[in-house]
Amino acid sequence: MPSSRPALSARTSRRNRRSNSPDMPAGEAQPGLRALVQKRLLDDVFQKTADQFPGWKILVVDEHSMRVISASIGMYDIMEKKVTLVESLEKKRAPFGDMGVIYLLEPTAQSVSKMMDDFVNGKFLYGDGVFLFFLGRLPDKLLDQIKTCRPLLKRLKTLSEINIDFLAKEERAFNLDMRNSFPSFYLRNSAAPAELSIAEKLVTVCAALNEYPHIRYRQSSGICQSLASIFHLKMDDFVSQNPKWWYHGGPQRQQNGRGERSTLLLLDRADDCLSPLMHDFTYQSMVQDLLPMDGDRITIQSETANDATKTEAKDVLLDERDTLWVELRGMHIAKVIETLSARIREIMNSKSGSALGGKSKGNMSLSQMAIALKALPEYREVMSKLSQHMRISHECMNVFTKQNLLDLSELEQTLATGKDENGRSPKLADMIEQVEDALDKLRNPADRLRLVLITIISQGGLRPKDRRRLMNAGRLSENDMKTVNMLEAMGISVSQQQQQKSRLGKVLGGDRIASGGSADEESEFAASRYIPAFRTILEELANDQLSLETYPSVLPMPDPAPSQSNSRSRMRGSASARSSARSSRRGEGSSARKSAGATSRWSKSSSVKEVNRSTGPTNFVGGRCIVFMVGGMAYSELRVAREVMSKESREIVTGSTVFVNADGFMEDLAHLAQD
């Protein structure tokens, strides 16, 4: 548990300051990562501080820690723990001499220095109750620096490392908030700073999850090999300094603890640069790709309080606190609109719907929903949430239509999979001509760059002649051409000198699966044929079938226990039965697909197989799989992880340095060129 010692008269024991994971009560289901972070913040930081100092307090945070808090808890949760104000460490602050203060900071020299400035020159901003929390391990040098500040030590009630140096963006998905670190991964003169920072943050993830994982990594990735070694040392150091800390599958048996240790798999964005660029028509991917987002925040036009026929700008958070968002985010956009419309009709067709003079038929317009919102006050909260998501999904469709993404996505799908919607492999020369025509029609330079990148990556490079044709058709700027050339830094060939095959095909760069996909999960829908390679990796990992040659382990992996092997075999048998049913459905739909027009191709996608999206506890088989990707994870890959977790009944916690859409990934490539 975090230390609550009043001062640092001597060197504080790492053991006392870092053993902060409580036992799990009997009878409770395994919580997800985000739930554990919430509990850690509310119980081990704010509640314990309130117990020690009953009066009102100020919370002071730096930029990173503010994002960590905001990802999991709200202001109301904090105020309940006697925190009256949240202030930024970097800004000038007013004094509150009669109040205590909680500092929640990133363990960096900059944050420590700014915090100590509050206790110099005899003018102190806060009262006698000072509580100091760091997100991760505080370096010895910085701890020694704090010990030199006597005014701070006299007021210090607690100094603790809480081990949540990451953003718990979803119940089982996190990122390390390393938005500007991409160049350090792929333009490396040494292996030190980037991997060290990632490793230290990953230790806090494992500490929060009570996991001491087996470590596996992508053999072909230099950064994954280096990170695996550094993380192994850092994790062993953490465990050795915290003998009371327990972990799943460890010798200290805990109530509801799992019998198996987890596995941490380290992956590299360079092994699949295609997935972040592909258009994906599930709800979360479309929102993040097509609409102006500020993190998880989006601004929409919402009905005014006094007049439901008028609208005003309103900020909406799309995160785990919005249960409707959690339910819908993995659905195809057509299914989202269908689901929202059905629920609105259900309300309108209820007895209360008589306020509108009759039952609703068909899809409601946004203006009709505004009237319904005002006329049915007992359903106002539900209708407001449904209306919000209807507006957001319709805005996605507006962009989809305006940019003619159906035809563009069909072109992308053919490039990525090597086959068109009828299952034929077109000639490469014909595809280059189609790409040329599409580039000529695209108005946005970023869209043209995106299509050029998709074409080059999917084919493992192009002949210089074909590449020049696309550069000219795309009217790429000098900076755009530099961005394209930066694919070489990711290990992707931009130019092929030899004559390519006459027909388009999937590109396998060594053991890289550039076009992704899983044989038993291939979509029958024209706009959704491409499947990220991430899915195959997760399925094999969840079933203990991931190649140890391609993904070796730092230490030898243990053999699974017989009972666990039998349980997983049953799961795989069930999965095979589902696969056969899917194959049968694909056969039935193939002839219809050949004659489908644009409209039917789109509408058929709404019947894409749904997965279990329950937000409640799930009975999982075996130890956790923690999968971390250096260089950014695409939103389509987050969706894939949730689908595989549901299908295989194996808990999968996904993480990355940052979550990226197509624009973000292209910006990262551009930063490589600048550096």
C-alpha positions as CSV (number, residue, x, y, z in Angstrom):
1,M,0.0,0.0,0.0
2,P,1.2,3.6,-0.5
3,S,3.3,4.9,2.4
4,S,1.8,7.6,4.7
5,R,4.9,8.5,6.5
6,P,4.9,12.2,7.6
7,A,8.4,13.1,6.5
8,L,11.5,11.7,4.8
9,S,14.0,11.9,7.7
10,A,15.9,9.0,6.2
11,R,15.9,7.1,2.9
12,T,12.3,5.9,2.4
13,S,12.1,2.2,1.6
14,R,11.1,1.3,-1.9
15,R,9.4,-1.7,-0.4
16,N,7.1,0.5,1.7
17,R,6.5,3.0,-1.0
18,R,5.6,0.7,-3.8
19,S,3.7,-2.3,-2.4
20,N,0.3,-0.8,-3.3
21,S,-1.9,-3.6,-4.6
22,P,-4.7,-4.7,-2.3
23,D,-6.0,-8.3,-2.2
24,M,-9.1,-9.0,-4.1
25,P,-12.2,-9.8,-2.0
26,A,-13.7,-13.2,-2.3
27,G,-16.6,-13.7,-4.7
28,E,-15.9,-10.7,-7.0
29,A,-15.3,-11.0,-10.7
30,Q,-12.0,-10.1,-12.2
31,P,-12.0,-6.3,-12.8
32,G,-10.6,-4.7,-15.9
33,L,-7.6,-2.4,-16.0
34,R,-9.7,0.8,-16.0
35,A,-11.7,-0.4,-12.9
36,L,-8.4,-1.1,-11.1
37,V,-7.1,2.3,-11.9
38,Q,-10.3,3.9,-10.6
39,K,-10.0,2.0,-7.4
40,R,-6.4,2.9,-7.0
41,L,-7.0,6.6,-7.4
42,L,-10.2,6.9,-5.4
43,D,-9.1,4.6,-2.5
44,D,-5.3,4.8,-2.3
45,V,-5.0,8.5,-3.2
46,F,-8.1,10.5,-2.4
47,Q,-9.9,8.5,0.3
48,K,-6.7,7.9,2.3
49,T,-5.8,11.5,2.0
50,A,-9.3,12.5,3.2
51,D,-8.9,10.1,6.2
52,Q,-5.6,11.8,7.2
53,F,-6.7,15.4,6.5
54,P,-10.5,15.8,6.9
55,G,-10.6,19.4,5.6
56,W,-10.9,20.6,2.0
57,K,-7.8,20.2,-0.3
58,I,-6.4,21.5,-3.6
59,L,-5.3,19.0,-6.2
60,V,-2.3,20.1,-8.2
61,V,-1.5,18.1,-11.4
62,D,0.9,18.4,-14.3
63,E,-0.3,17.9,-17.9
64,H,0.4,14.2,-18.1
65,S,-1.2,13.3,-14.7
66,M,-4.3,15.4,-15.6
67,R,-4.8,13.1,-18.6
68,V,-4.2,10.0,-16.5
69,I,-6.9,11.1,-14.0
70,S,-9.4,12.3,-16.7
71,A,-9.2,9.0,-18.5
72,S,-10.7,7.1,-15.5
73,I,-12.5,9.4,-13.0
74,G,-14.5,12.6,-13.1
75,M,-14.5,15.8,-11.1
76,Y,-17.6,14.7,-9.2
77,D,-15.7,11.6,-7.9
78,I,-12.8,13.8,-6.7
79,M,-15.1,16.4,-5.0
80,E,-16.7,13.6,-3.0
81,K,-13.2,13.0,-1.5
82,K,-13.0,16.6,-0.2
83,V,-11.1,18.1,-3.1
84,T,-12.5,21.5,-3.9
85,L,-10.3,22.6,-6.8
86,V,-8.0,21.1,-9.5
87,E,-5.1,23.3,-10.6
88,S,-2.3,23.0,-13.1
89,L,1.3,22.8,-11.8
90,E,2.6,24.7,-14.8
91,K,0.4,27.8,-14.2
92,K,0.5,30.6,-11.7
93,R,-1.7,29.7,-8.7
94,A,-3.4,31.6,-5.9
95,P,-2.4,30.8,-2.3
96,F,-4.7,28.7,-0.1
97,G,-2.9,28.8,3.2
98,D,-5.7,27.2,5.2
99,M,-6.1,24.2,2.8
100,G,-4.1,21.0,2.3
101,V,-2.7,20.0,-1.1
102,I,-2.4,16.8,-3.1
103,Y,0.3,16.8,-5.7
104,L,-0.2,14.1,-8.3
105,L,2.8,14.2,-10.7
106,E,4.8,12.5,-13.4
107,P,8.1,11.5,-11.9
108,T,10.2,13.9,-13.9
109,A,12.8,16.5,-13.0
110,Q,10.6,19.3,-14.5
111,S,7.6,18.4,-12.3
112,V,9.6,17.9,-9.2
113,S,11.3,21.3,-9.7
114,K,8.0,23.1,-10.2
115,M,6.5,21.5,-7.2
116,M,9.5,22.5,-5.0
117,D,9.1,26.1,-6.1
118,D,5.9,26.2,-4.0
119,F,8.0,25.9,-0.9
120,V,10.8,28.5,-1.3
121,N,11.4,32.1,-0.1
122,G,9.2,31.6,3.0
123,K,6.0,32.2,1.0
124,F,4.0,28.9,0.9
125,L,0.9,28.4,-1.2
126,Y,-0.7,25.8,1.0
127,G,-1.2,24.7,4.6
128,D,0.4,22.0,6.7
129,G,-1.1,19.0,4.9
130,V,1.0,18.1,1.9
131,F,0.4,14.8,0.1
132,L,2.8,13.9,-2.7
133,F,2.0,11.1,-5.2
134,F,4.0,10.1,-8.3
135,L,2.5,8.1,-11.1
136,G,5.6,5.8,-11.4
137,R,9.0,5.2,-9.9
138,L,10.7,8.3,-8.6
139,P,14.4,8.3,-9.5
140,D,16.8,8.3,-6.6
141,K,18.3,11.6,-7.7
142,L,14.9,13.3,-7.6
143,L,14.1,11.8,-4.2
144,D,17.3,13.2,-2.8
145,Q,16.4,16.5,-4.3
146,I,13.1,16.5,-2.4
147,K,14.9,15.7,0.8
148,T,16.8,19.0,0.6
149,C,13.6,21.1,0.9
150,R,13.1,21.4,4.6
151,P,9.8,23.5,4.4
152,L,8.3,20.7,2.3
153,L,9.5,18.0,4.6
154,K,7.9,19.7,7.6
155,R,4.5,19.7,5.9
156,L,4.7,16.4,4.1
157,K,2.2,13.7,5.2
158,T,2.7,11.2,2.5
159,L,5.1,10.4,-0.4
160,S,4.0,7.5,-2.5
161,E,4.4,5.9,-6.0
162,I,1.0,4.7,-7.2
163,N,2.0,2.9,-10.4
164,I,-0.5,4.2,-12.9
165,D,1.8,6.0,-15.4
166,F,-0.5,5.3,-18.3
167,L,-4.0,6.3,-19.7
168,A,-6.7,3.7,-19.1
169,K,-8.7,4.7,-22.1
170,E,-11.0,1.6,-22.2
171,E,-11.8,-1.1,-19.7
172,R,-9.0,-3.3,-21.2
173,A,-7.1,-0.9,-23.4
174,F,-4.4,1.7,-22.4
175,N,-1.8,4.0,-24.0
176,L,1.3,5.6,-22.6
177,D,0.5,9.1,-23.8
178,M,3.7,9.2,-25.9
179,R,2.3,11.3,-28.8
180,N,5.6,12.9,-29.9
181,S,8.0,9.9,-29.4
182,F,7.6,8.2,-32.8
183,P,10.9,9.4,-34.3
184,S,12.8,8.1,-31.4
185,F,11.6,4.6,-32.2
186,Y,12.7,4.4,-35.8
187,L,15.5,7.0,-36.1
188,R,17.6,5.6,-33.2
189,N,21.3,6.2,-32.6
190,S,21.1,4.3,-29.4
191,A,18.6,2.1,-27.6
192,A,18.4,4.0,-24.3
193,P,15.7,6.7,-23.8
194,A,12.7,5.5,-25.7
195,E,12.7,1.9,-24.6
196,L,13.6,2.9,-21.0
197,S,10.6,5.2,-20.7
198,I,8.2,2.6,-22.2
199,A,9.6,-0.2,-19.9
200,E,9.1,1.9,-16.8
201,K,5.5,2.8,-17.8
202,L,4.7,-0.8,-18.6
203,V,5.9,-1.9,-15.2
204,T,3.2,0.4,-13.7
205,V,0.6,-1.3,-16.0
206,C,1.7,-4.8,-14.7
207,A,1.8,-3.5,-11.1
208,A,-1.8,-2.2,-11.4
209,L,-2.9,-5.6,-12.9
210,N,-1.0,-7.7,-10.4
211,E,0.8,-9.4,-13.2
212,Y,4.4,-10.7,-13.5
213,P,4.2,-11.7,-17.1
214,H,6.1,-14.0,-19.4
215,I,7.7,-11.7,-22.0
216,R,7.5,-12.4,-25.7
217,Y,8.4,-10.2,-28.6
218,R,8.6,-9.9,-32.3
219,Q,11.9,-11.5,-33.3
220,S,12.3,-9.3,-36.5
221,S,11.9,-6.0,-34.5
222,G,15.0,-4.5,-33.1
223,I,13.0,-2.2,-30.8
224,C,10.9,-5.0,-29.5
225,Q,14.0,-7.1,-28.7
226,S,15.6,-4.2,-26.8
227,L,12.4,-3.3,-25.0
228,A,11.9,-6.9,-23.9
229,S,15.3,-7.0,-22.3
230,I,14.9,-3.6,-20.5
231,F,11.4,-4.4,-19.3
232,H,12.6,-7.8,-18.0
233,L,15.2,-6.1,-15.8
234,K,12.8,-3.4,-14.7
235,M,10.0,-5.8,-13.8
236,D,12.4,-8.1,-11.9
237,D,13.6,-5.1,-10.0
238,F,10.1,-4.1,-9.0
239,V,9.2,-7.6,-7.8
240,S,12.5,-8.0,-5.8
241,Q,11.8,-4.7,-4.0
242,N,8.2,-5.5,-3.2
243,P,8.1,-8.9,-1.5
244,K,4.6,-8.3,-0.3
245,W,3.3,-7.6,-3.8
246,W,1.4,-10.5,-5.2
247,Y,0.8,-11.6,-8.8
248,H,-1.6,-13.9,-10.6
249,G,-0.1,-17.4,-10.8
250,G,2.5,-16.5,-8.1
251,P,3.4,-18.4,-4.9
252,Q,1.3,-16.0,-2.7
253,R,-2.2,-17.3,-3.4
254,Q,-4.9,-14.6,-3.4
255,Q,-8.7,-14.9,-3.3
256,N,-10.0,-14.9,-6.9
257,G,-6.4,-14.8,-8.2
258,R,-5.8,-16.7,-11.4
259,G,-3.7,-19.8,-11.5
260,E,-1.6,-18.7,-14.5
261,R,0.8,-15.9,-15.0
262,S,0.0,-13.5,-17.9
263,T,1.9,-13.1,-21.1
264,L,3.1,-9.8,-22.4
265,L,3.6,-9.7,-26.2
266,L,5.6,-6.8,-27.7
267,L,4.8,-5.8,-31.2
268,D,6.0,-3.1,-33.6
269,R,3.9,-0.8,-35.8
270,A,6.6,-1.2,-38.5
271,D,5.4,-4.8,-39.1
272,D,2.0,-3.5,-40.3
273,C,1.8,0.1,-41.6
274,L,-1.3,-0.6,-43.6
275,S,-4.0,-1.0,-40.9
276,P,-3.8,2.5,-39.6
277,L,-4.4,3.9,-43.1
278,M,-7.3,1.7,-44.2
279,H,-10.9,3.1,-44.0
280,D,-12.8,1.1,-41.4
281,F,-16.6,1.5,-41.3
282,T,-17.2,0.6,-37.7
283,Y,-18.5,3.4,-35.4
284,Q,-15.4,4.2,-33.3
285,S,-13.0,4.0,-36.3
286,M,-15.2,6.3,-38.4
287,V,-15.7,8.9,-35.6
288,Q,-11.9,9.0,-35.0
289,D,-11.1,9.0,-38.7
290,L,-13.7,11.4,-40.2
291,L,-14.9,13.8,-37.5
292,P,-13.0,16.6,-35.7
293,M,-12.1,15.0,-32.3
294,D,-10.2,16.5,-29.4
295,G,-9.0,13.3,-27.7
296,D,-12.3,11.6,-26.7
297,R,-14.3,14.9,-26.9
298,I,-16.5,15.9,-29.9
299,T,-18.6,19.0,-30.3
300,I,-22.1,18.4,-31.7
301,Q,-25.2,20.5,-32.3
302,S,-27.7,19.6,-29.5
303,E,-31.3,20.8,-28.7
304,T,-31.5,23.8,-26.5
305,A,-33.2,23.5,-23.1
306,N,-36.0,26.0,-23.9
307,D,-36.7,25.2,-27.6
308,A,-36.2,21.7,-28.9
309,T,-36.4,22.9,-32.5
310,K,-33.2,25.0,-32.0
311,T,-29.7,23.7,-31.5
312,E,-26.5,24.8,-29.7
313,A,-22.9,23.6,-29.6
314,K,-22.4,20.9,-27.0
315,D,-19.3,19.0,-26.0
316,V,-19.7,15.2,-25.7
317,L,-17.3,12.7,-24.2
318,L,-17.1,9.4,-26.0
319,D,-15.5,7.1,-23.4
320,E,-16.3,4.2,-21.0
321,R,-18.7,6.4,-19.0
322,D,-21.0,6.4,-22.0
323,T,-22.5,2.9,-21.9
324,L,-24.3,3.4,-25.3
325,W,-20.9,4.3,-26.9
326,V,-19.3,1.2,-25.4
327,E,-22.1,-0.9,-26.8
328,L,-22.1,0.6,-30.3
329,R,-18.4,1.5,-31.0
330,G,-17.5,-1.9,-32.5
331,M,-20.6,-2.1,-34.8
332,H,-20.7,-1.3,-38.5
333,I,-22.0,2.2,-38.9
334,A,-25.1,1.0,-40.8
335,K,-25.9,-1.3,-37.8
336,V,-25.4,1.6,-35.4
337,I,-28.0,3.7,-37.2
338,E,-30.4,0.8,-37.4
339,T,-30.0,0.1,-33.7
340,L,-30.5,3.7,-32.7
341,S,-33.5,4.1,-34.9
342,A,-35.1,0.9,-33.5
343,R,-34.7,2.1,-29.9
344,I,-36.1,5.5,-30.7
345,R,-39.1,3.9,-32.4
346,E,-39.6,1.7,-29.3
347,I,-39.9,4.7,-27.1
348,M,-42.1,6.5,-29.6
349,N,-44.4,3.5,-29.9
350,S,-44.8,3.2,-26.1
351,K,-47.9,4.6,-24.4
352,S,-46.0,7.8,-23.7
353,G,-45.5,8.2,-27.4
354,S,-49.1,9.2,-27.7
355,A,-48.0,12.7,-26.8
356,L,-46.9,13.0,-30.4
357,G,-50.2,11.9,-31.8
358,G,-49.4,8.5,-33.0
359,K,-46.8,5.8,-33.5
360,S,-43.6,6.3,-35.4
361,K,-42.9,4.4,-38.6
362,G,-39.5,4.2,-40.3
363,N,-36.4,6.2,-39.4
364,M,-37.0,9.5,-37.6
365,S,-35.4,12.7,-38.7
366,L,-33.2,14.7,-36.3
367,S,-35.9,17.4,-36.1
368,Q,-38.5,14.8,-35.1
369,M,-36.2,13.5,-32.4
370,A,-35.8,17.0,-31.1
371,I,-39.6,17.3,-30.8
372,A,-39.8,13.9,-29.1
373,L,-37.1,14.9,-26.6
374,K,-39.3,17.7,-25.5
375,A,-42.6,15.9,-25.6
376,L,-41.5,12.8,-23.6
377,P,-39.8,14.2,-20.4
378,E,-39.8,10.8,-18.7
379,Y,-37.5,9.6,-21.4
380,R,-35.5,12.7,-21.7
381,E,-32.2,11.3,-20.5
382,V,-32.4,8.2,-22.7
383,M,-33.7,10.1,-25.7
384,S,-30.9,12.7,-25.3
385,K,-28.2,10.0,-25.4
386,L,-29.8,8.3,-28.4
387,S,-30.2,11.7,-30.1
388,Q,-26.5,12.5,-29.5
389,H,-25.3,9.3,-31.1
390,M,-27.8,9.6,-33.9
391,R,-26.3,13.0,-34.8
392,I,-22.8,11.7,-34.6
393,S,-23.5,8.6,-36.7
394,H,-25.4,10.8,-39.3
395,E,-22.4,13.1,-39.4
396,C,-20.2,10.2,-40.2
397,M,-22.5,9.2,-43.0
398,N,-22.5,12.7,-44.3
399,V,-18.7,12.7,-44.6
400,F,-18.9,9.2,-46.0
401,T,-21.2,10.3,-48.8
402,K,-19.5,13.6,-49.5
403,Q,-16.1,11.9,-49.9
404,N,-17.5,9.0,-51.9
405,L,-15.8,6.6,-49.5
406,L,-17.7,3.5,-50.8
407,D,-15.9,3.5,-54.1
408,L,-12.6,4.6,-52.5
409,S,-12.8,1.9,-49.9
410,E,-13.5,-0.8,-52.6
411,L,-10.3,0.3,-54.3
412,E,-8.4,0.1,-51.0
413,Q,-9.8,-3.3,-50.2
414,T,-8.7,-4.7,-53.6
415,L,-5.2,-3.3,-53.2
416,A,-4.9,-4.7,-49.6
417,T,-6.4,-8.1,-50.2
418,G,-5.3,-8.7,-53.8
419,K,-8.8,-9.6,-54.9
420,D,-11.8,-7.5,-55.9
421,E,-15.3,-7.9,-54.5
422,N,-16.0,-10.8,-57.0
423,G,-12.9,-12.7,-55.8
424,R,-10.8,-12.0,-58.9
425,S,-7.2,-10.9,-58.9
426,P,-7.0,-7.8,-61.2
427,K,-3.9,-6.9,-63.1
428,L,-1.5,-4.5,-61.3
429,A,-1.4,-2.2,-64.3
430,D,-5.2,-1.8,-64.2
431,M,-5.1,-1.1,-60.5
432,I,-2.5,1.6,-61.0
433,E,-4.7,3.2,-63.5
434,Q,-7.7,3.1,-61.1
435,V,-5.6,4.6,-58.3
436,E,-4.5,7.3,-60.8
437,D,-8.1,8.2,-61.6
438,A,-9.1,8.2,-57.9
439,L,-6.2,10.5,-57.0
440,D,-7.3,13.0,-59.7
441,K,-10.7,13.2,-58.0
442,L,-9.6,13.6,-54.4
443,R,-9.5,17.3,-53.3
444,N,-7.8,16.9,-49.9
445,P,-4.0,16.6,-50.2
446,A,-4.0,14.3,-47.1
447,D,-6.5,12.0,-48.7
448,R,-4.3,11.7,-51.8
449,L,-1.2,11.0,-49.7
450,R,-3.1,8.4,-47.8
451,L,-4.1,6.5,-51.0
452,V,-0.5,6.7,-52.4
453,L,0.8,5.2,-49.1
454,I,-1.8,2.4,-49.1
455,T,-0.9,1.5,-52.7
456,I,2.8,1.4,-52.0
457,I,2.6,-0.4,-48.7
458,S,0.1,-3.0,-49.9
459,Q,2.3,-3.9,-52.9
460,G,5.6,-3.9,-51.0
461,G,6.8,-1.0,-53.2
462,L,6.3,0.0,-56.8
463,R,8.4,0.2,-59.9
464,P,9.9,3.7,-60.2
465,K,7.7,4.4,-63.3
466,D,4.5,3.5,-61.5
467,R,5.5,5.4,-58.4
468,R,6.2,8.5,-60.4
469,R,2.8,8.2,-62.0
470,L,1.1,8.2,-58.6
471,M,3.2,11.0,-57.2
472,N,2.2,13.2,-60.2
473,A,-1.4,12.2,-60.1
474,G,-1.5,12.8,-56.4
475,R,0.1,16.3,-56.8
476,L,2.2,15.5,-53.8
477,S,4.2,18.3,-52.3
478,E,7.9,17.9,-51.5
479,N,7.1,17.2,-47.8
480,D,4.6,14.6,-48.9
481,M,7.2,12.8,-51.0
482,K,9.6,12.9,-48.1
483,T,6.8,11.3,-46.0
484,V,6.4,8.5,-48.5
485,N,10.2,7.9,-48.5
486,M,10.1,7.5,-44.7
487,L,8.5,4.2,-45.2
488,E,12.0,3.0,-45.8
489,A,12.8,3.8,-42.1
490,M,10.0,1.5,-41.2
491,G,11.5,-1.3,-43.2
492,I,9.1,-1.0,-46.1
493,S,10.4,-0.9,-49.7
494,V,9.1,2.1,-51.6
495,S,10.6,1.2,-55.0
496,Q,10.9,-2.2,-56.6
497,Q,13.5,-2.5,-59.4
498,Q,12.5,-5.9,-60.7
499,Q,9.4,-6.5,-62.9
500,Q,6.4,-7.2,-60.7
501,K,3.8,-9.9,-61.2
502,S,1.2,-8.9,-63.7
503,R,-1.6,-9.6,-61.2
504,L,-2.2,-7.9,-57.9
505,G,-1.5,-10.1,-54.9
506,K,-1.0,-10.1,-51.2
507,V,2.4,-8.9,-50.2
508,L,4.4,-11.0,-47.7
509,G,7.6,-9.1,-46.8
510,G,9.5,-12.0,-45.2
511,D,7.2,-13.0,-42.4
512,R,5.3,-9.7,-42.4
513,I,1.6,-10.1,-43.2
514,A,1.0,-6.8,-45.0
515,S,-2.5,-7.5,-46.0
516,G,-3.7,-9.0,-42.8
517,G,-6.6,-11.4,-42.5
518,S,-7.6,-14.6,-41.0
519,A,-8.8,-17.4,-43.2
520,D,-11.9,-18.3,-41.1
521,E,-12.9,-14.6,-40.6
522,E,-12.7,-13.2,-44.1
523,S,-15.6,-10.8,-44.5
524,E,-18.2,-11.4,-47.3
525,F,-18.8,-7.7,-47.6
526,A,-17.1,-5.6,-50.2
527,A,-16.3,-2.7,-47.9
528,S,-15.0,-4.8,-45.1
529,R,-12.9,-7.6,-46.6
530,Y,-9.6,-6.4,-45.2
531,I,-8.8,-7.8,-41.7
532,P,-5.8,-6.4,-39.8
533,A,-3.0,-8.9,-39.3
534,F,-3.3,-8.1,-35.6
535,R,-6.3,-10.4,-35.5
536,T,-4.4,-13.5,-36.5
537,I,-1.7,-12.8,-34.0
538,L,-4.3,-12.4,-31.2
539,E,-6.1,-15.5,-32.1
540,E,-2.9,-17.6,-32.1
541,L,-1.8,-16.0,-28.8
542,A,-5.2,-16.6,-27.1
543,N,-5.0,-20.3,-28.2
544,D,-1.3,-20.8,-27.2
545,Q,-0.4,-21.4,-30.9
546,L,1.7,-18.3,-31.5
547,S,5.1,-19.3,-33.1
548,L,7.9,-19.3,-30.6
549,E,10.3,-18.9,-33.5
550,T,8.7,-15.7,-34.8
551,Y,7.7,-14.5,-31.3
552,P,10.4,-15.9,-28.9
553,S,10.3,-15.5,-25.1
554,V,12.8,-13.8,-22.9
555,L,12.7,-16.9,-20.6
556,P,11.4,-20.4,-21.5
557,M,7.6,-20.5,-21.6
558,P,6.0,-23.1,-19.2
559,D,3.8,-25.9,-20.5
560,P,0.1,-25.3,-19.9
561,A,-1.5,-27.3,-17.1
562,P,-3.6,-30.3,-18.4
563,S,-6.9,-28.9,-17.2
564,Q,-6.2,-25.6,-18.8
565,S,-5.2,-27.3,-22.1
566,N,-8.4,-29.3,-22.1
567,S,-10.5,-26.2,-21.5
568,R,-8.8,-24.3,-24.3
569,S,-9.2,-27.3,-26.6
570,R,-12.9,-27.2,-26.0
571,M,-12.9,-23.5,-26.7
572,R,-11.0,-24.1,-30.0
573,G,-13.5,-26.8,-31.0
574,S,-16.3,-24.4,-30.5
575,A,-14.5,-21.8,-32.5
576,S,-14.0,-24.3,-35.3
577,A,-17.7,-25.0,-35.4
578,R,-18.4,-21.3,-35.7
579,S,-15.8,-21.0,-38.4
580,S,-17.6,-23.7,-40.5
581,A,-20.9,-21.9,-40.1
582,R,-19.2,-18.7,-41.3
583,S,-17.6,-20.5,-44.3
584,S,-21.1,-21.8,-45.2
585,R,-22.5,-18.3,-45.1
586,R,-19.7,-17.0,-47.3
587,G,-20.5,-19.6,-49.9
588,E,-24.2,-18.7,-49.9
589,G,-23.4,-15.0,-50.3
590,S,-20.8,-15.2,-53.0
591,S,-23.2,-15.2,-56.0
592,A,-25.2,-12.3,-54.6
593,R,-22.0,-10.3,-54.1
594,K,-21.1,-10.6,-57.8
595,S,-24.1,-8.7,-58.9
596,A,-24.2,-6.2,-56.0
597,G,-24.3,-2.5,-56.8
598,A,-23.0,0.3,-54.6
599,T,-26.1,0.6,-52.5
600,S,-26.5,-3.1,-51.8
601,R,-22.8,-3.5,-51.0
602,W,-23.2,-0.9,-48.3
603,S,-26.4,-2.1,-46.9
604,K,-25.3,-5.7,-46.7
605,S,-22.5,-4.7,-44.4
606,S,-25.0,-3.9,-41.7
607,S,-25.5,-7.6,-41.1
608,V,-21.8,-8.2,-40.2
609,K,-21.6,-10.7,-37.4
610,E,-22.0,-9.1,-34.0
611,V,-19.9,-10.1,-31.0
612,N,-20.7,-10.0,-27.3
613,R,-20.4,-6.4,-26.2
614,S,-21.5,-6.9,-22.6
615,T,-19.7,-4.4,-20.3
616,G,-20.2,-6.8,-17.4
617,P,-17.7,-9.4,-16.0
618,T,-16.7,-12.2,-18.3
619,N,-15.5,-15.7,-17.4
620,F,-12.1,-15.9,-19.0
621,V,-10.0,-19.0,-19.6
622,G,-6.3,-19.0,-18.7
623,G,-3.9,-16.1,-17.9
624,R,-4.2,-12.6,-19.2
625,C,-2.8,-11.7,-22.6
626,I,-1.2,-8.2,-22.5
627,V,-0.4,-7.0,-26.0
628,F,1.6,-3.9,-26.5
629,M,2.4,-2.2,-29.8
630,V,5.3,0.3,-30.1
631,G,4.5,3.2,-32.5
632,G,0.7,3.5,-32.2
633,M,-2.3,1.2,-32.4
634,A,-5.2,1.7,-34.8
635,Y,-8.8,1.9,-33.7
636,S,-9.6,-1.1,-36.0
637,E,-7.1,-3.1,-33.9
638,L,-8.8,-2.1,-30.7
639,R,-12.0,-3.5,-32.1
640,V,-10.3,-6.7,-33.3
641,A,-9.0,-7.3,-29.8
642,R,-12.4,-7.0,-28.2
643,E,-13.8,-9.4,-30.8
644,V,-11.1,-12.0,-30.3
645,M,-11.5,-11.7,-26.5
646,S,-15.2,-12.4,-26.8
647,K,-14.7,-15.2,-29.3
648,E,-11.9,-17.0,-27.4
649,S,-13.0,-16.2,-23.8
650,R,-9.4,-15.2,-23.1
651,E,-8.8,-11.8,-21.5
652,I,-6.8,-9.5,-23.7
653,V,-5.5,-6.1,-22.5
654,T,-4.2,-4.1,-25.4
655,G,-1.8,-1.1,-25.1
656,S,0.3,1.2,-27.2
657,T,2.5,4.3,-27.0
658,V,-0.6,6.1,-28.4
659,F,-3.8,5.3,-30.3
660,V,-3.7,6.7,-33.9
661,N,-6.0,7.3,-36.8
662,A,-4.8,7.7,-40.4
663,D,-4.0,11.4,-40.1
664,G,-2.0,10.8,-36.9
665,F,0.0,8.0,-38.5
666,M,0.8,10.1,-41.5
667,E,1.9,12.9,-39.1
668,D,4.2,10.5,-37.4
669,L,5.8,9.5,-40.8
670,A,6.2,13.3,-41.6
671,H,8.0,13.8,-38.3
672,L,10.5,11.1,-39.3
673,A,11.3,13.2,-42.4
674,Q,11.6,16.4,-40.3
675,D,14.0,14.7,-37.9
